[in-house]
Amino acid sequence: NIIEIVNLYHRVFTASDGEDEGNALFKLTQELLSAPADHSLYCFVAHQQVDGIRKLVGAIIFSKMSFDKSDNTQAQHAYILSPVAVETDCQG
């Protein structure tokens, strides 16, 4: 659920870096996860069972980066591991 993931990023980054950073990560993750599914982005989540309720406790987004080659060879592709959020009480 995109809303649940976006709210996780907001909570975690607000707690660690303040409201402005929380809002920035909320907006970034919302934009990333709302983009068309074209294999340039992968999102993985972690859940934990708490008192019989499944709770989202972590999420990571892999974003594709491409590097053009100047000598007419094929472009190079890589995935960056960012952003990452882990529920504050699950860190450590």
Secondary structure, 3 states (H helix, E strand, C coil): CHHHHHHHHHHHHHHHHCHHHHHHHHHHHHHHHHCCCCCCEEEEEEEEEECCEEEEEEEEEEEEEEECCCCCCCCEEEEEEEEEEECHHHCC
